[in-house]
């Protein structure tokens, strides 16, 4: 039975301390890689001492609009080969592309092999002090201010009723706008965790009540960030 390997990548550029060395054995047997960005993929292979795989394997970038038909033709033509899905950062198929190929693999007799590696959603939850038994990942919130405010109110109501930790992300250049929106929209007693640059040099994970954040707000800037709250 052929395998589909789900291969995590480092969260912070060139910070490979979270990448296990056992990846080397698994990656050596892969014939086809499906990747997000060539630059981060090459860095991973070079770190693992597998640079030669760049020239000896088929490498497909995740398709952009209009490329899906040709892309799937290539995937189907390679059926039966060992496949690896590599994230740009974090884990494939979790807030990243990959689910379509995983489902295709289940339908076509593949063994799905998730490899151990960094995941900012789980790592931020671990470090937050919030409820790790009941939680939801909500991806991106609405951009428009009124819609974002309504969504936050709905998530906070659910959090309070179900004791559910709400987790979400934002495009880095909108981090500070969302942080201000959280302070304005959420109740003063709600606990908010801001997890910045996980595993990176500027890693900073803090949980405080909204009223405390309001007294001493921070500037996040364009760093990778996970937001979590529990009402």
SETIVEX-763501 format. One record per residue (C-alpha): x, y, z. Coordinates in steps of 0.001 Angstrom, whole numbers, plus 524288, in hexadecimal, padded with zeros to 5 digits. Example, Ala and Ser with C-alpha at 12.3 -4.5 7.8 and 13.67 -1.06 7.14 Angstrom:
% residues 2
<pt xx="8300C" yy="7EE6C" zz="81E78"/>
<pt xx="83566" yy="7FBDC" zz="81BE4"/>
***
This chain:
% residues 231
<pt xx="80000" yy="80000" zz="80000"/>
<pt xx="805EB" yy="80D34" zz="7FC05"/>
<pt xx="806FF" yy="8184B" zz="805CB"/>
<pt xx="8035A" yy="8269B" zz="80664"/>
<pt xx="80C41" yy="82D5B" zz="81038"/>
<pt xx="8077C" yy="839F6" zz="81681"/>
<pt xx="81408" yy="84170" zz="8193A"/>
<pt xx="81411" yy="84D35" zz="8225E"/>
<pt xx="81D74" yy="85869" zz="82019"/>
<pt xx="82380" yy="861FD" zz="829B2"/>
<pt xx="81AE7" yy="86D3B" zz="82E46"/>
<pt xx="82588" yy="8777A" zz="82E8D"/>
<pt xx="82EF2" yy="8788D" zz="822F3"/>
<pt xx="83B44" yy="87064" zz="824B2"/>
<pt xx="8374A" yy="86C56" zz="83278"/>
<pt xx="83826" yy="85DA0" zz="830E5"/>
<pt xx="838E6" yy="8595B" zz="83F11"/>
<pt xx="82B05" yy="853ED" zz="83E2C"/>
<pt xx="82DE2" yy="84B88" zz="83229"/>
<pt xx="830C8" yy="83D60" zz="83619"/>
<pt xx="83C49" yy="8369A" zz="82FAA"/>
<pt xx="833FC" yy="82A99" zz="82CCD"/>
<pt xx="82E59" yy="83286" zz="82187"/>
<pt xx="83A95" yy="82ECA" zz="819F9"/>
<pt xx="836E9" yy="82062" zz="81911"/>
<pt xx="828F2" yy="82367" zz="814EA"/>
<pt xx="82C3F" yy="82DFC" zz="80B04"/>
<pt xx="83683" yy="82588" zz="8044D"/>
<pt xx="82BE2" yy="81C69" zz="7FF51"/>
<pt xx="822D1" yy="826F7" zz="7F9EC"/>
<pt xx="82141" yy="827E3" zz="7EB1C"/>
<pt xx="817C8" yy="8335B" zz="7EA1D"/>
<pt xx="8176E" yy="83F7C" zz="7F2B2"/>
<pt xx="80BEC" yy="848CA" zz="7F331"/>
<pt xx="81099" yy="85586" zz="7F913"/>
<pt xx="80C2D" yy="8635B" zz="7FC0B"/>
<pt xx="81885" yy="86B40" zz="7F983"/>
<pt xx="8250E" yy="8668D" zz="7F2E6"/>
<pt xx="82DB5" yy="86F22" zz="7FB8B"/>
<pt xx="82942" yy="86976" zz="8088F"/>
<pt xx="8290D" yy="85BB3" zz="802DF"/>
<pt xx="83728" yy="85CE7" zz="7FE45"/>
<pt xx="83B5B" yy="86223" zz="80B8C"/>
<pt xx="83565" yy="85642" zz="81228"/>
<pt xx="83C37" yy="84CA9" zz="8090E"/>
<pt xx="8494A" yy="85395" zz="80A81"/>
<pt xx="847F6" yy="85356" zz="8194F"/>
<pt xx="84562" yy="844B9" zz="818F4"/>
<pt xx="850B8" yy="84234" zz="80F9C"/>
<pt xx="8477C" yy="83DF8" zz="804BC"/>
<pt xx="849FA" yy="8488F" zz="7FAA3"/>
<pt xx="84B35" yy="83E3B" zz="7F000"/>
<pt xx="83C95" yy="83B6B" zz="7F11C"/>
<pt xx="83A15" yy="84869" zz="7EA46"/>
<pt xx="83F85" yy="8428C" zz="7DDAC"/>
<pt xx="83B46" yy="8345B" zz="7DF4F"/>
<pt xx="82CE8" yy="8366A" zz="7E2F1"/>
<pt xx="820C6" yy="83BDD" zz="7DC7E"/>
<pt xx="81D36" yy="848A6" zz="7E347"/>
<pt xx="80FE7" yy="84F05" zz="7E1E8"/>
<pt xx="80C7D" yy="85C36" zz="7E792"/>
<pt xx="7FEF2" yy="85D34" zz="7ED5E"/>
<pt xx="7F66F" yy="861B3" zz="7E1FB"/>
<pt xx="7F232" yy="86F97" zz="7E028"/>
<pt xx="7E55D" yy="87349" zz="7D9C5"/>
<pt xx="7E3A4" yy="86D42" zz="7CC69"/>
<pt xx="7EDEF" yy="862B5" zz="7CE75"/>
<pt xx="7E5DC" yy="8587F" zz="7D58A"/>
<pt xx="7E25F" yy="84FD7" zz="7C9CF"/>
<pt xx="7F050" yy="84E0D" zz="7C4CA"/>
<pt xx="7F52B" yy="84C9F" zz="7D2B8"/>
<pt xx="7EBD7" yy="8417F" zz="7D5E0"/>
<pt xx="7EF49" yy="83ACB" zz="7C90B"/>
<pt xx="7FD63" yy="83A3B" zz="7CDB6"/>
<pt xx="7F95D" yy="83523" zz="7DB23"/>
<pt xx="7F10E" yy="82A5E" zz="7D52C"/>
<pt xx="7FBE0" yy="826AD" zz="7CBA6"/>
<pt xx="804F6" yy="8249E" zz="7D74B"/>
<pt xx="7FB5F" yy="81BDA" zz="7DE7A"/>
<pt xx="80278" yy="81143" zz="7E609"/>
<pt xx="80EC3" yy="81936" zz="7E896"/>
<pt xx="81302" yy="81DE5" zz="7F5F5"/>
<pt xx="80DD3" yy="82BBB" zz="7F816"/>
<pt xx="811D6" yy="83650" zz="801A7"/>
<pt xx="809F5" yy="84283" zz="804D1"/>
<pt xx="8125C" yy="84D70" zz="80A6D"/>
<pt xx="80D2C" yy="859AF" zz="81103"/>
<pt xx="81337" yy="86711" zz="80FB5"/>
<pt xx="81295" yy="8679F" zz="81EA2"/>
<pt xx="80C38" yy="85E79" zz="82859"/>
<pt xx="80458" yy="85263" zz="824FB"/>
<pt xx="7FE05" yy="84F0F" zz="817E8"/>
<pt xx="7EF20" yy="84E91" zz="817A0"/>
<pt xx="7EDDC" yy="85632" zz="82479"/>
<pt xx="7EB5D" yy="86481" zz="82106"/>
<pt xx="7F372" yy="8611E" zz="814F2"/>
<pt xx="7F0F2" yy="85A39" zz="807EE"/>
<pt xx="7F12E" yy="84B78" zz="80720"/>
<pt xx="7E3CA" yy="84622" zz="80A91"/>
<pt xx="7E00F" yy="843AE" zz="7FC67"/>
<pt xx="7EBB7" yy="83ABF" zz="7FA1A"/>
<pt xx="7E9CC" yy="833EE" zz="80720"/>
<pt xx="7DBAC" yy="830D5" zz="8038E"/>
<pt xx="7E013" yy="82C9C" zz="7F5F0"/>
<pt xx="7E9EB" yy="823AB" zz="7FC89"/>
<pt xx="7DF7B" yy="81D5A" zz="804FD"/>
<pt xx="7D770" yy="81A9B" zz="7F8C7"/>
<pt xx="7E30A" yy="81522" zz="7F132"/>
<pt xx="7E8CD" yy="80B78" zz="7FAD0"/>
<pt xx="7F36C" yy="813CC" zz="800FE"/>
<pt xx="7F834" yy="812DD" zz="80EF8"/>
<pt xx="7F7B9" yy="82097" zz="814B0"/>
<pt xx="803D1" yy="8235A" zz="81CF1"/>
<pt xx="80380" yy="82FEA" zz="8250C"/>
<pt xx="8112B" yy="8333F" zz="829D9"/>
<pt xx="813F2" yy="839C5" zz="836E5"/>
<pt xx="81767" yy="84820" zz="83617"/>
<pt xx="81415" yy="85617" zz="83A05"/>
<pt xx="8061A" yy="85B01" zz="8399B"/>
<pt xx="803B0" yy="868DD" zz="83E3C"/>
<pt xx="7F552" yy="8667D" zz="8415D"/>
<pt xx="7F7F4" yy="85B3D" zz="84AAF"/>
<pt xx="8044A" yy="86167" zz="85054"/>
<pt xx="7FD4B" yy="86E2D" zz="85343"/>
<pt xx="7F224" yy="866D4" zz="859C4"/>
<pt xx="7FBD5" yy="85F34" zz="8620E"/>
<pt xx="80241" yy="86BCE" zz="8669E"/>
<pt xx="7F5EB" yy="873F5" zz="86878"/>
<pt xx="7F0DF" yy="86EB6" zz="87566"/>
<pt xx="7E35D" yy="86E6E" zz="86F37"/>
<pt xx="7DA5F" yy="862A9" zz="86D9F"/>
<pt xx="7E188" yy="85826" zz="865F8"/>
<pt xx="7D651" yy="84E6D" zz="866FB"/>
<pt xx="7CC23" yy="8561F" zz="85F62"/>
<pt xx="7D0D4" yy="85F62" zz="854D0"/>
<pt xx="7CE01" yy="86406" zz="846F9"/>
<pt xx="7D6E9" yy="868F9" zz="83C49"/>
<pt xx="7CFC4" yy="87389" zz="834A5"/>
<pt xx="7DA20" yy="8770B" zz="82A86"/>
<pt xx="7D87F" yy="88551" zz="82628"/>
<pt xx="7CE30" yy="88EA7" zz="82B4A"/>
<pt xx="7C6B1" yy="89800" zz="8225D"/>
<pt xx="7CE94" yy="8A3C2" zz="81DCF"/>
<pt xx="7C37B" yy="8ADA8" zz="81E8E"/>
<pt xx="7C2D2" yy="8B3AA" zz="82C2B"/>
<pt xx="7B45E" yy="8B1CD" zz="82F0E"/>
<pt xx="7B46F" yy="8A3C9" zz="82A11"/>
<pt xx="7C0B7" yy="8A0F3" zz="83201"/>
<pt xx="7BA85" yy="8A6B1" zz="83E3A"/>
<pt xx="7AE59" yy="89E41" zz="83C77"/>
<pt xx="7B686" yy="89209" zz="83A3F"/>
<pt xx="7BE89" yy="894B7" zz="84669"/>
<pt xx="7B243" yy="896AE" zz="84E7F"/>
<pt xx="7ACC7" yy="889CD" zz="84964"/>
<pt xx="7B97A" yy="88292" zz="84C36"/>
<pt xx="7BA35" yy="8887B" zz="859CB"/>
<pt xx="7AC38" yy="88461" zz="85CB1"/>
<pt xx="7AF62" yy="87675" zz="85866"/>
<pt xx="7BBEA" yy="876B0" zz="86055"/>
<pt xx="7B4C2" yy="87AF8" zz="86C8E"/>
<pt xx="7A9B9" yy="87128" zz="86AF1"/>
<pt xx="7B22B" yy="86563" zz="8675F"/>
<pt xx="7BEE6" yy="86914" zz="86E49"/>
<pt xx="7C4F8" yy="8685A" zz="860BF"/>
<pt xx="7D1F8" yy="86E5D" zz="85D1B"/>
<pt xx="7D0A8" yy="875D4" zz="85049"/>
<pt xx="7DCB5" yy="875F7" zz="8478D"/>
<pt xx="7DF13" yy="87DF6" zz="83B46"/>
<pt xx="7E999" yy="8841C" zz="832DB"/>
<pt xx="7EB56" yy="8905F" zz="82AD6"/>
<pt xx="7F382" yy="894FC" zz="81F63"/>
<pt xx="7FFAB" yy="89ADE" zz="825D0"/>
<pt xx="7FD90" yy="8A8B5" zz="820CB"/>
<pt xx="7F016" yy="8A8D6" zz="82766"/>
<pt xx="7F4A1" yy="8A36C" zz="8348B"/>
<pt xx="7F45C" yy="8B063" zz="83BB3"/>
<pt xx="7E728" yy="8B44F" zz="8363D"/>
<pt xx="7E15D" yy="8A770" zz="83AEA"/>
<pt xx="7E7DC" yy="8A8D0" zz="84836"/>
<pt xx="7E14D" yy="8B61B" zz="849F4"/>
<pt xx="7D464" yy="8B05C" zz="8456B"/>
<pt xx="7D56A" yy="8A592" zz="84F93"/>
<pt xx="7D75F" yy="8AF77" zz="85A77"/>
<pt xx="7CB93" yy="8B758" zz="855EB"/>
<pt xx="7C281" yy="8ABC0" zz="8533F"/>
<pt xx="7C4EC" yy="8A1F3" zz="85E21"/>
<pt xx="7C0B5" yy="8A2AE" zz="86C3F"/>
<pt xx="7CABA" yy="8A802" zz="87610"/>
<pt xx="7CB62" yy="89B09" zz="87D70"/>
<pt xx="7CDB8" yy="89297" zz="8715F"/>
<pt xx="7DB59" yy="88C91" zz="870F1"/>
<pt xx="7E2E0" yy="88F4A" zz="86475"/>
<pt xx="7EF7A" yy="88878" zz="8609D"/>
<pt xx="7F846" yy="88E94" zz="85654"/>
<pt xx="80275" yy="884D6" zz="85171"/>
<pt xx="80CEC" yy="88B64" zz="8492E"/>
<pt xx="817CF" yy="88537" zz="84102"/>
<pt xx="81688" yy="87798" zz="846DE"/>
<pt xx="823D8" yy="87099" zz="84713"/>
<pt xx="82A43" yy="87CE1" zz="8417D"/>
<pt xx="83417" yy="88650" zz="8475D"/>
<pt xx="8295B" yy="88FEC" zz="84B25"/>
<pt xx="82022" yy="885C5" zz="850CB"/>
<pt xx="816DF" yy="88C34" zz="85A73"/>
<pt xx="80AAB" yy="88571" zz="85FB4"/>
<pt xx="80263" yy="88CD2" zz="86996"/>
<pt xx="7F4B3" yy="88AC4" zz="86F31"/>
<pt xx="7EDD8" yy="895FC" zz="87606"/>
<pt xx="7E012" yy="89AC7" zz="87833"/>
<pt xx="7DB13" yy="8A478" zz="86E24"/>
<pt xx="7DAE1" yy="8AF38" zz="8785A"/>
<pt xx="7E957" yy="8ACBC" zz="87AD7"/>
<pt xx="7ECBF" yy="8ACFE" zz="86C65"/>
<pt xx="7E527" yy="8B9D5" zz="86B46"/>
<pt xx="7EDC2" yy="8C010" zz="875A6"/>
<pt xx="7FA57" yy="8BB7D" zz="86F41"/>
<pt xx="7F822" yy="8B8A2" zz="860D8"/>
<pt xx="80345" yy="8B380" zz="85896"/>
<pt xx="8079F" yy="8B518" zz="84A80"/>
<pt xx="80849" yy="8A7E0" zz="843C3"/>
<pt xx="80CB5" yy="8AC60" zz="8366F"/>
<pt xx="80DEF" yy="8A338" zz="82AE2"/>
<pt xx="811AD" yy="89738" zz="832AB"/>
<pt xx="80AE7" yy="88A17" zz="8320C"/>
<pt xx="800AF" yy="88A3D" zz="83CC2"/>
<pt xx="7F5FE" yy="8819F" zz="8425F"/>
<pt xx="7EAC1" yy="88778" zz="84A2F"/>
<pt xx="7E324" yy="87FA1" zz="85454"/>
<pt xx="7D8C5" yy="88387" zz="85E0E"/>
<pt xx="7D025" yy="87D65" zz="86878"/>
<pt xx="7C493" yy="884A4" zz="86E42"/>
***
